[in-house]
């Protein structure tokens, strides 16, 4: 599953560092997801990211 995290984050005008702060997800975890090094993040992490970006989980899927 491809995650569209970077595209949505950039569209929202957020740095990865800022998203890490508002989502309470480690910056290195966000980097791994964006670089497809962690293609299967946990449901809990994806929910935190989706909430912080104000999008649905389906919006994050590619």
PQR file of N, CA, C, O and H, with PARSE charges and radii, in Angstrom:
ATOM      1  N   UNK A   1       0.848  -1.184   0.000 -0.4000 1.5000
ATOM      2  CA  UNK A   1       0.000   0.000   0.000 -0.0000 2.0000
ATOM      3  C   UNK A   1       0.887   1.239   0.000  0.5500 1.7000
ATOM      4  O   UNK A   1       1.766   1.375   0.851 -0.5500 1.4000
ATOM      5  N   UNK A   2       0.663   2.129  -0.938 -0.4000 1.5000
ATOM      6  CA  UNK A   2       1.404   3.376  -0.982 -0.0000 2.0000
ATOM      7  C   UNK A   2       0.664   4.414  -0.150  0.5500 1.7000
ATOM      8  O   UNK A   2      -0.551   4.578  -0.262 -0.5500 1.4000
ATOM      9  H   UNK A   2      -0.052   2.018  -1.630  0.4000 1.0000
ATOM     10  N   UNK A   3       1.412   5.098   0.673 -0.4000 1.5000
ATOM     11  CA  UNK A   3       0.857   6.138   1.528 -0.0000 2.0000
ATOM     12  C   UNK A   3       1.159   7.495   0.899  0.5500 1.7000
ATOM     13  O   UNK A   3       2.296   7.752   0.501 -0.5500 1.4000
ATOM     14  H   UNK A   3       2.399   4.966   0.764  0.4000 1.0000
ATOM     15  N   UNK A   4       0.157   8.364   0.805 -0.4000 1.5000
ATOM     16  CA  UNK A   4       0.331   9.680   0.199 -0.0000 2.0000
ATOM     17  C   UNK A   4       0.654  10.747   1.249  0.5500 1.7000
ATOM     18  O   UNK A   4       0.263  11.906   1.107 -0.5500 1.4000
ATOM     19  H   UNK A   4      -0.766   8.155   1.128  0.4000 1.0000
ATOM     20  N   UNK A   5       1.355  10.355   2.278 -0.4000 1.5000
ATOM     21  CA  UNK A   5       1.622  11.243   3.400 -0.0000 2.0000
ATOM     22  C   UNK A   5       2.364  12.504   2.985  0.5500 1.7000
ATOM     23  O   UNK A   5       1.946  13.609   3.330 -0.5500 1.4000
ATOM     24  H   UNK A   5       1.673   9.414   2.393  0.4000 1.0000
ATOM     25  N   UNK A   6       3.448  12.355   2.257 -0.4000 1.5000
ATOM     26  CA  UNK A   6       4.266  13.520   1.903 -0.0000 2.0000
ATOM     27  C   UNK A   6       3.473  14.522   1.062  0.5500 1.7000
ATOM     28  O   UNK A   6       3.551  15.729   1.294 -0.5500 1.4000
ATOM     29  H   UNK A   6       3.788  11.457   1.976  0.4000 1.0000
ATOM     30  N   UNK A   7       2.718  14.026   0.097 -0.4000 1.5000
ATOM     31  CA  UNK A   7       1.933  14.912  -0.757 -0.0000 2.0000
ATOM     32  C   UNK A   7       0.913  15.708   0.050  0.5500 1.7000
ATOM     33  O   UNK A   7       0.764  16.914  -0.147 -0.5500 1.4000
ATOM     34  H   UNK A   7       2.655  13.046  -0.091  0.4000 1.0000
ATOM     35  N   UNK A   8       0.213  15.034   0.956 -0.4000 1.5000
ATOM     36  CA  UNK A   8      -0.804  15.710   1.764 -0.0000 2.0000
ATOM     37  C   UNK A   8      -0.143  16.673   2.742  0.5500 1.7000
ATOM     38  O   UNK A   8      -0.617  17.794   2.928 -0.5500 1.4000
ATOM     39  H   UNK A   8       0.334  14.054   1.116  0.4000 1.0000
ATOM     40  N   UNK A   9       0.936  16.246   3.359 -0.4000 1.5000
ATOM     41  CA  UNK A   9       1.639  17.106   4.319 -0.0000 2.0000
ATOM     42  C   UNK A   9       2.113  18.386   3.646  0.5500 1.7000
ATOM     43  O   UNK A   9       1.930  19.478   4.185 -0.5500 1.4000
ATOM     44  H   UNK A   9       1.321  15.335   3.207  0.4000 1.0000
ATOM     45  N   UNK A  10       2.719  18.256   2.473 -0.4000 1.5000
ATOM     46  CA  UNK A  10       3.205  19.429   1.757 -0.0000 2.0000
ATOM     47  C   UNK A  10       2.052  20.316   1.286  0.5500 1.7000
ATOM     48  O   UNK A  10       2.162  21.541   1.316 -0.5500 1.4000
ATOM     49  H   UNK A  10       2.868  17.369   2.036  0.4000 1.0000
ATOM     50  N   UNK A  11       0.953  19.705   0.854 -0.4000 1.5000
ATOM     51  CA  UNK A  11      -0.218  20.465   0.437 -0.0000 2.0000
ATOM     52  C   UNK A  11      -0.755  21.299   1.605  0.5500 1.7000
ATOM     53  O   UNK A  11      -1.200  22.431   1.418 -0.5500 1.4000
ATOM     54  H   UNK A  11       0.864  18.709   0.829  0.4000 1.0000
ATOM     55  N   UNK A  12      -0.708  20.731   2.798 -0.4000 1.5000
ATOM     56  CA  UNK A  12      -1.172  21.432   3.999 -0.0000 2.0000
ATOM     57  C   UNK A  12      -0.162  22.465   4.497  0.5500 1.7000
ATOM     58  O   UNK A  12      -0.453  23.233   5.414 -0.5500 1.4000
ATOM     59  H   UNK A  12      -0.346  19.811   2.950  0.4000 1.0000
ATOM     60  N   UNK A  13       1.020  22.479   3.891 -0.4000 1.5000
ATOM     61  CA  UNK A  13       2.039  23.457   4.271 -0.0000 2.0000
ATOM     62  C   UNK A  13       2.744  23.138   5.576  0.5500 1.7000
ATOM     63  O   UNK A  13       3.204  24.040   6.275 -0.5500 1.4000
ATOM     64  H   UNK A  13       1.256  21.855   3.146  0.4000 1.0000
ATOM     65  N   UNK A  14       2.830  21.857   5.906 -0.4000 1.5000
ATOM     66  CA  UNK A  14       3.458  21.445   7.161 -0.0000 2.0000
ATOM     67  C   UNK A  14       4.821  20.822   6.896  0.5500 1.7000
ATOM     68  O   UNK A  14       4.999  20.062   5.944 -0.5500 1.4000
ATOM     69  H   UNK A  14       2.456  21.124   5.337  0.4000 1.0000
ATOM     70  N   UNK A  15       5.768  21.155   7.745 -0.4000 1.5000
ATOM     71  CA  UNK A  15       7.049  20.449   7.712 -0.0000 2.0000
ATOM     72  C   UNK A  15       6.845  19.094   8.388  0.5500 1.7000
ATOM     73  O   UNK A  15       5.879  18.897   9.126 -0.5500 1.4000
ATOM     74  H   UNK A  15       5.623  21.773   8.518  0.4000 1.0000
ATOM     75  N   UNK A  16       7.742  18.188   8.135 -0.4000 1.5000
ATOM     76  CA  UNK A  16       7.658  16.879   8.795 -0.0000 2.0000
ATOM     77  C   UNK A  16       7.807  17.047  10.305  0.5500 1.7000
ATOM     78  O   UNK A  16       7.147  16.360  11.085 -0.5500 1.4000
ATOM     79  H   UNK A  16       8.526  18.349   7.536  0.4000 1.0000
ATOM     80  N   UNK A  17       8.684  17.970  10.706 -0.4000 1.5000
ATOM     81  CA  UNK A  17       8.882  18.237  12.135 -0.0000 2.0000
ATOM     82  C   UNK A  17       7.586  18.734  12.783  0.5500 1.7000
ATOM     83  O   UNK A  17       7.224  18.292  13.874 -0.5500 1.4000
ATOM     84  H   UNK A  17       9.220  18.528  10.073  0.4000 1.0000
ATOM     85  N   UNK A  18       6.894  19.649  12.110 -0.4000 1.5000
ATOM     86  CA  UNK A  18       5.644  20.202  12.659 -0.0000 2.0000
ATOM     87  C   UNK A  18       4.573  19.109  12.739  0.5500 1.7000
ATOM     88  O   UNK A  18       3.840  19.031  13.725 -0.5500 1.4000
ATOM     89  H   UNK A  18       7.188  20.008  11.224  0.4000 1.0000
ATOM     90  N   UNK A  19       4.482  18.272  11.710 -0.4000 1.5000
ATOM     91  CA  UNK A  19       3.507  17.181  11.739 -0.0000 2.0000
ATOM     92  C   UNK A  19       3.826  16.214  12.872  0.5500 1.7000
ATOM     93  O   UNK A  19       2.918  15.707  13.530 -0.5500 1.4000
ATOM     94  H   UNK A  19       5.078  18.335  10.909  0.4000 1.0000
ATOM     95  N   UNK A  20       5.100  15.958  13.100 -0.4000 1.5000
ATOM     96  CA  UNK A  20       5.492  15.078  14.205 -0.0000 2.0000
ATOM     97  C   UNK A  20       5.002  15.636  15.534  0.5500 1.7000
ATOM     98  O   UNK A  20       4.518  14.893  16.387 -0.5500 1.4000
ATOM     99  H   UNK A  20       5.838  16.370  12.565  0.4000 1.0000
ATOM    100  N   UNK A  21       5.129  16.944  15.703 -0.4000 1.5000
ATOM    101  CA  UNK A  21       4.693  17.570  16.958 -0.0000 2.0000
ATOM    102  C   UNK A  21       3.181  17.499  17.137  0.5500 1.7000
ATOM    103  O   UNK A  21       2.701  17.154  18.217 -0.5500 1.4000
ATOM    104  H   UNK A  21       5.523  17.548  15.010  0.4000 1.0000
ATOM    105  N   UNK A  22       2.423  17.824  16.084 -0.4000 1.5000
ATOM    106  CA  UNK A  22       0.972  17.861  16.261 -0.0000 2.0000
ATOM    107  C   UNK A  22       0.322  16.480  16.231  0.5500 1.7000
ATOM    108  O   UNK A  22      -0.785  16.307  16.739 -0.5500 1.4000
ATOM    109  H   UNK A  22       2.813  18.104  15.206  0.4000 1.0000
ATOM    110  N   UNK A  23       0.997  15.504  15.643 -0.4000 1.5000
ATOM    111  CA  UNK A  23       0.426  14.153  15.590 -0.0000 2.0000
ATOM    112  C   UNK A  23       0.934  13.255  16.710  0.5500 1.7000
ATOM    113  O   UNK A  23       0.374  12.185  16.949 -0.5500 1.4000
ATOM    114  H   UNK A  23       1.897  15.645  15.230  0.4000 1.0000
ATOM    115  N   UNK A  24       1.983  13.679  17.395 -0.4000 1.5000
ATOM    116  CA  UNK A  24       2.626  12.872  18.435 -0.0000 2.0000
ATOM    117  C   UNK A  24       3.173  11.569  17.850  0.5500 1.7000
ATOM    118  O   UNK A  24       3.118  10.510  18.475 -0.5500 1.4000
ATOM    119  H   UNK A  24       2.438  14.548  17.201  0.4000 1.0000
ATOM    120  N   UNK A  25       3.704  11.683  16.626 -0.4000 1.5000
ATOM    121  CA  UNK A  25       4.366  10.565  15.954 -0.0000 2.0000
ATOM    122  C   UNK A  25       5.808  10.997  15.716  0.5500 1.7000
ATOM    123  O   UNK A  25       6.057  12.103  15.236 -0.5500 1.4000
ATOM    124  H   UNK A  25       3.749  12.543  16.118  0.4000 1.0000
ATOM    125  N   UNK A  26       6.737  10.143  16.044 -0.4000 1.5000
ATOM    126  CA  UNK A  26       8.154  10.446  15.911 -0.0000 2.0000
ATOM    127  C   UNK A  26       8.504  10.868  14.484  0.5500 1.7000
ATOM    128  O   UNK A  26       8.031  10.269  13.519 -0.5500 1.4000
ATOM    129  H   UNK A  26       6.535   9.244  16.434  0.4000 1.0000
ATOM    130  N   UNK A  27       9.338  11.904  14.360 -0.4000 1.5000
ATOM    131  CA  UNK A  27       9.767  12.407  13.057 -0.0000 2.0000
ATOM    132  C   UNK A  27      10.414  11.304  12.225  0.5500 1.7000
ATOM    133  O   UNK A  27      10.185  11.228  11.018 -0.5500 1.4000
ATOM    134  H   UNK A  27       9.722  12.390  15.145  0.4000 1.0000
ATOM    135  N   UNK A  28      11.214  10.457  12.849 -0.4000 1.5000
ATOM    136  CA  UNK A  28      11.872   9.384  12.098 -0.0000 2.0000
ATOM    137  C   UNK A  28      10.857   8.375  11.571  0.5500 1.7000
ATOM    138  O   UNK A  28      11.066   7.789  10.509 -0.5500 1.4000
ATOM    139  H   UNK A  28      11.400  10.519  13.830  0.4000 1.0000
ATOM    140  N   UNK A  29       9.765   8.165  12.296 -0.4000 1.5000
ATOM    141  CA  UNK A  29       8.697   7.280  11.826 -0.0000 2.0000
ATOM    142  C   UNK A  29       8.021   7.884  10.603  0.5500 1.7000
ATOM    143  O   UNK A  29       7.749   7.182   9.629 -0.5500 1.4000
ATOM    144  H   UNK A  29       9.595   8.641  13.159  0.4000 1.0000
ATOM    145  N   UNK A  30       7.750   9.185  10.654 -0.4000 1.5000
ATOM    146  CA  UNK A  30       7.154   9.865   9.504 -0.0000 2.0000
ATOM    147  C   UNK A  30       8.079   9.773   8.287  0.5500 1.7000
ATOM    148  O   UNK A  30       7.623   9.545   7.167 -0.5500 1.4000
ATOM    149  H   UNK A  30       7.971   9.755  11.445  0.4000 1.0000
ATOM    150  N   UNK A  31       9.375   9.953   8.519 -0.4000 1.5000
ATOM    151  CA  UNK A  31      10.335   9.869   7.422 -0.0000 2.0000
ATOM    152  C   UNK A  31      10.327   8.481   6.795  0.5500 1.7000
ATOM    153  O   UNK A  31      10.343   8.347   5.572 -0.5500 1.4000
ATOM    154  H   UNK A  31       9.745  10.138   9.429  0.4000 1.0000
ATOM    155  N   UNK A  32      10.303   7.455   7.631 -0.4000 1.5000
ATOM    156  CA  UNK A  32      10.285   6.080   7.114 -0.0000 2.0000
ATOM    157  C   UNK A  32       9.019   5.806   6.311  0.5500 1.7000
ATOM    158  O   UNK A  32       9.073   5.127   5.286 -0.5500 1.4000
ATOM    159  H   UNK A  32      10.289   7.564   8.625  0.4000 1.0000
ATOM    160  N   UNK A  33       7.879   6.328   6.766 -0.4000 1.5000
ATOM    161  CA  UNK A  33       6.632   6.140   6.025 -0.0000 2.0000
ATOM    162  C   UNK A  33       6.706   6.862   4.685  0.5500 1.7000
ATOM    163  O   UNK A  33       6.338   6.307   3.650 -0.5500 1.4000
ATOM    164  H   UNK A  33       7.835   6.880   7.598  0.4000 1.0000
ATOM    165  N   UNK A  34       7.183   8.103   4.712 -0.4000 1.5000
ATOM    166  CA  UNK A  34       7.278   8.884   3.469 -0.0000 2.0000
ATOM    167  C   UNK A  34       8.238   8.252   2.462  0.5500 1.7000
ATOM    168  O   UNK A  34       8.009   8.326   1.255 -0.5500 1.4000
ATOM    169  H   UNK A  34       7.482   8.554   5.553  0.4000 1.0000
ATOM    170  N   UNK A  35       9.294   7.641   2.945 -0.4000 1.5000
ATOM    171  CA  UNK A  35      10.294   7.034   2.066 -0.0000 2.0000
ATOM    172  C   UNK A  35      10.016   5.568   1.777  0.5500 1.7000
ATOM    173  O   UNK A  35      10.858   4.877   1.202 -0.5500 1.4000
ATOM    174  H   UNK A  35       9.480   7.580   3.925  0.4000 1.0000
ATOM    175  N   UNK A  36       8.849   5.091   2.168 -0.4000 1.5000
ATOM    176  CA  UNK A  36       8.419   3.702   1.962 -0.0000 2.0000
ATOM    177  C   UNK A  36       9.332   2.683   2.629  0.5500 1.7000
ATOM    178  O   UNK A  36       9.383   1.525   2.213 -0.5500 1.4000
ATOM    179  H   UNK A  36       8.165   5.652   2.635  0.4000 1.0000
ATOM    180  N   UNK A  37      10.051   3.110   3.658 -0.4000 1.5000
ATOM    181  CA  UNK A  37      10.875   2.172   4.421 -0.0000 2.0000
ATOM    182  C   UNK A  37      10.029   1.421   5.439  0.5500 1.7000
ATOM    183  O   UNK A  37      10.429   0.368   5.937 -0.5500 1.4000
ATOM    184  H   UNK A  37      10.010   4.050   3.995  0.4000 1.0000
ATOM    185  N   UNK A  38       8.857   1.970   5.744 -0.4000 1.5000
ATOM    186  CA  UNK A  38       7.923   1.330   6.661 -0.0000 2.0000
ATOM    187  C   UNK A  38       6.569   1.278   5.949  0.5500 1.7000
ATOM    188  O   UNK A  38       5.688   2.086   6.242 -0.5500 1.4000
ATOM    189  H   UNK A  38       8.532   2.825   5.339  0.4000 1.0000
ATOM    190  N   UNK A  39       6.397   0.336   5.018 -0.4000 1.5000
ATOM    191  CA  UNK A  39       5.186   0.336   4.201 -0.0000 2.0000
ATOM    192  C   UNK A  39       3.920  -0.071   4.943  0.5500 1.7000
ATOM    193  O   UNK A  39       2.823   0.080   4.404 -0.5500 1.4000
ATOM    194  H   UNK A  39       7.113  -0.320   4.780  0.4000 1.0000
ATOM    195  N   UNK A  40       4.042  -0.580   6.161 -0.4000 1.5000
ATOM    196  CA  UNK A  40       2.881  -1.022   6.928 -0.0000 2.0000
ATOM    197  C   UNK A  40       2.869  -0.423   8.333  0.5500 1.7000
ATOM    198  O   UNK A  40       3.020  -1.146   9.317 -0.5500 1.4000
ATOM    199  H   UNK A  40       4.933  -0.702   6.599  0.4000 1.0000
ATOM    200  N   UNK A  41       2.690   0.896   8.429 -0.4000 1.5000
ATOM    201  CA  UNK A  41       2.632   1.499   9.765 -0.0000 2.0000
ATOM    202  C   UNK A  41       1.396   0.997  10.513  0.5500 1.7000
ATOM    203  O   UNK A  41       0.432   0.543   9.897 -0.5500 1.4000
ATOM    204  H   UNK A  41       2.567   1.484   7.629  0.4000 1.0000
ATOM    205  N   UNK A  42       1.431   1.080  11.823 -0.4000 1.5000
ATOM    206  CA  UNK A  42       0.309   0.584  12.619 -0.0000 2.0000
ATOM    207  C   UNK A  42      -0.928   1.453  12.408  0.5500 1.7000
ATOM    208  O   UNK A  42      -0.837   2.616  12.013 -0.5500 1.4000
ATOM    209  H   UNK A  42       2.214   1.449  12.324  0.4000 1.0000
ATOM    210  N   UNK A  43      -2.066   0.864  12.680 -0.4000 1.5000
ATOM    211  CA  UNK A  43      -3.344   1.572  12.568 -0.0000 2.0000
ATOM    212  C   UNK A  43      -3.351   2.796  13.485  0.5500 1.7000
ATOM    213  O   UNK A  43      -3.832   3.862  13.103 -0.5500 1.4000
ATOM    214  H   UNK A  43      -2.140  -0.080  13.001  0.4000 1.0000
ATOM    215  N   UNK A  44      -2.821   2.637  14.681 -0.4000 1.5000
ATOM    216  CA  UNK A  44      -2.795   3.732  15.649 -0.0000 2.0000
ATOM    217  C   UNK A  44      -1.990   4.917  15.117  0.5500 1.7000
ATOM    218  O   UNK A  44      -2.418   6.065  15.235 -0.5500 1.4000
ATOM    219  H   UNK A  44      -2.430   1.770  14.991  0.4000 1.0000
ATOM    220  N   UNK A  45      -0.839   4.643  14.539 -0.4000 1.5000
ATOM    221  CA  UNK A  45       0.003   5.713  13.986 -0.0000 2.0000
ATOM    222  C   UNK A  45      -0.714   6.385  12.820  0.5500 1.7000
ATOM    223  O   UNK A  45      -0.708   7.612  12.720 -0.5500 1.4000
ATOM    224  H   UNK A  45      -0.491   3.710  14.443  0.4000 1.0000
ATOM    225  N   UNK A  46      -1.328   5.606  11.942 -0.4000 1.5000
ATOM    226  CA  UNK A  46      -2.027   6.193  10.808 -0.0000 2.0000
ATOM    227  C   UNK A  46      -3.212   7.048  11.267  0.5500 1.7000
ATOM    228  O   UNK A  46      -3.500   8.079  10.659 -0.5500 1.4000
ATOM    229  H   UNK A  46      -1.333   4.609  12.023  0.4000 1.0000
ATOM    230  N   UNK A  47      -3.891   6.634  12.318 -0.4000 1.5000
ATOM    231  CA  UNK A  47      -5.001   7.433  12.853 -0.0000 2.0000
ATOM    232  C   UNK A  47      -4.494   8.767  13.397  0.5500 1.7000
ATOM    233  O   UNK A  47      -5.120   9.804  13.177 -0.5500 1.4000
ATOM    234  H   UNK A  47      -3.658   5.796  12.811  0.4000 1.0000
ATOM    235  N   UNK A  48      -3.374   8.747  14.098 -0.4000 1.5000
ATOM    236  CA  UNK A  48      -2.798   9.985  14.621 -0.0000 2.0000
ATOM    237  C   UNK A  48      -2.426  10.946  13.495  0.5500 1.7000
ATOM    238  O   UNK A  48      -2.681  12.147  13.577 -0.5500 1.4000
ATOM    239  H   UNK A  48      -2.865   7.905  14.276  0.4000 1.0000
ATOM    240  N   UNK A  49      -1.822  10.402  12.451 -0.4000 1.5000
ATOM    241  CA  UNK A  49      -1.418  11.225  11.315 -0.0000 2.0000
ATOM    242  C   UNK A  49      -2.644  11.795  10.600  0.5500 1.7000
ATOM    243  O   UNK A  49      -2.684  12.983  10.281 -0.5500 1.4000
ATOM    244  H   UNK A  49      -1.614   9.427  12.384  0.4000 1.0000
ATOM    245  N   UNK A  50      -3.633  10.951  10.353 -0.4000 1.5000
ATOM    246  CA  UNK A  50      -4.850  11.399   9.667 -0.0000 2.0000
ATOM    247  C   UNK A  50      -5.553  12.490  10.476  0.5500 1.7000
ATOM    248  O   UNK A  50      -6.007  13.487   9.915 -0.5500 1.4000
ATOM    249  H   UNK A  50      -3.600   9.986  10.613  0.4000 1.0000
ATOM    250  N   UNK A  51      -5.640  12.303  11.781 -0.4000 1.5000
ATOM    251  CA  UNK A  51      -6.272  13.317  12.636 -0.0000 2.0000
ATOM    252  C   UNK A  51      -5.516  14.640  12.576  0.5500 1.7000
ATOM    253  O   UNK A  51      -6.126  15.705  12.484 -0.5500 1.4000
ATOM    254  H   UNK A  51      -5.270  11.494  12.237  0.4000 1.0000
ATOM    255  N   UNK A  52      -4.192  14.572  12.627 -0.4000 1.5000
ATOM    256  CA  UNK A  52      -3.372  15.785  12.599 -0.0000 2.0000
ATOM    257  C   UNK A  52      -3.511  16.517  11.263  0.5500 1.7000
ATOM    258  O   UNK A  52      -3.497  17.747  11.221 -0.5500 1.4000
ATOM    259  H   UNK A  52      -3.696  13.707  12.701  0.4000 1.0000
ATOM    260  N   UNK A  53      -3.646  15.757  10.176 -0.4000 1.5000
ATOM    261  CA  UNK A  53      -3.784  16.353   8.847 -0.0000 2.0000
ATOM    262  C   UNK A  53      -5.236  16.690   8.499  0.5500 1.7000
ATOM    263  O   UNK A  53      -5.511  17.316   7.475 -0.5500 1.4000
ATOM    264  H   UNK A  53      -3.658  14.758  10.210  0.4000 1.0000
ATOM    265  N   UNK A  54      -6.159  16.267   9.367 -0.4000 1.5000
ATOM    266  CA  UNK A  54      -7.597  16.471   9.164 -0.0000 2.0000
ATOM    267  C   UNK A  54      -8.066  15.841   7.852  0.5500 1.7000
ATOM    268  O   UNK A  54      -8.789  16.456   7.068 -0.5500 1.4000
ATOM    269  H   UNK A  54      -5.936  15.759  10.199  0.4000 1.0000
ATOM    270  N   UNK A  55      -7.632  14.598   7.640 -0.4000 1.5000
ATOM    271  CA  UNK A  55      -8.057  13.815   6.480 -0.0000 2.0000
ATOM    272  C   UNK A  55      -8.503  12.441   6.967  0.5500 1.7000
ATOM    273  O   UNK A  55      -8.245  12.060   8.109 -0.5500 1.4000
ATOM    274  H   UNK A  55      -7.045  14.099   8.277  0.4000 1.0000
ATOM    275  N   UNK A  56      -9.168  11.711   6.094 -0.4000 1.5000
ATOM    276  CA  UNK A  56      -9.566  10.347   6.446 -0.0000 2.0000
ATOM    277  C   UNK A  56      -8.401   9.390   6.176  0.5500 1.7000
ATOM    278  O   UNK A  56      -7.441   9.731   5.484 -0.5500 1.4000
ATOM    279  H   UNK A  56      -9.377  12.020   5.166  0.4000 1.0000
ATOM    280  N   UNK A  57      -8.510   8.212   6.729 -0.4000 1.5000
ATOM    281  CA  UNK A  57      -7.497   7.194   6.455 -0.0000 2.0000
ATOM    282  C   UNK A  57      -7.480   6.837   4.974  0.5500 1.7000
ATOM    283  O   UNK A  57      -6.423   6.549   4.412 -0.5500 1.4000
ATOM    284  H   UNK A  57      -9.290   7.936   7.290  0.4000 1.0000
ATOM    285  N   UNK A  58      -8.636   6.856   4.351 -0.4000 1.5000
ATOM    286  CA  UNK A  58      -8.691   6.573   2.909 -0.0000 2.0000
ATOM    287  C   UNK A  58      -7.932   7.612   2.103  0.5500 1.7000
ATOM    288  O   UNK A  58      -7.337   7.290   1.074 -0.5500 1.4000
ATOM    289  H   UNK A  58      -9.495   7.090   4.807  0.4000 1.0000
ATOM    290  N   UNK A  59      -7.949   8.867   2.566 -0.4000 1.5000
ATOM    291  CA  UNK A  59      -7.199   9.923   1.870 -0.0000 2.0000
ATOM    292  C   UNK A  59      -5.700   9.662   1.895  0.5500 1.7000
ATOM    293  O   UNK A  59      -4.986  10.053   0.972 -0.5500 1.4000
ATOM    294  H   UNK A  59      -8.432   9.128   3.402  0.4000 1.0000
ATOM    295  N   UNK A  60      -5.219   9.004   2.947 -0.4000 1.5000
ATOM    296  CA  UNK A  60      -3.789   8.720   3.062 -0.0000 2.0000
ATOM    297  C   UNK A  60      -3.350   7.551   2.185  0.5500 1.7000
ATOM    298  O   UNK A  60      -2.173   7.424   1.846 -0.5500 1.4000
ATOM    299  H   UNK A  60      -5.799   8.687   3.697  0.4000 1.0000
ATOM    300  N   UNK A  61      -4.300   6.709   1.825 -0.4000 1.5000
ATOM    301  CA  UNK A  61      -3.944   5.555   0.982 -0.0000 2.0000
ATOM    302  C   UNK A  61      -3.772   5.991  -0.451  0.5500 1.7000
ATOM    303  O   UNK A  61      -4.456   6.897  -0.926 -0.5500 1.4000
ATOM    304  H   UNK A  61      -5.256   6.813   2.101  0.4000 1.0000
ATOM    305  N   UNK A  62      -2.850   5.336  -1.139 -0.4000 1.5000
ATOM    306  CA  UNK A  62      -2.563   5.735  -2.515 -0.0000 2.0000
ATOM    307  C   UNK A  62      -3.222   4.886  -3.539  0.5500 1.7000
ATOM    308  O   UNK A  62      -3.057   5.122  -4.736 -0.5500 1.4000
ATOM    309  H   UNK A  62      -2.294   4.600  -0.753  0.4000 1.0000
TER
END
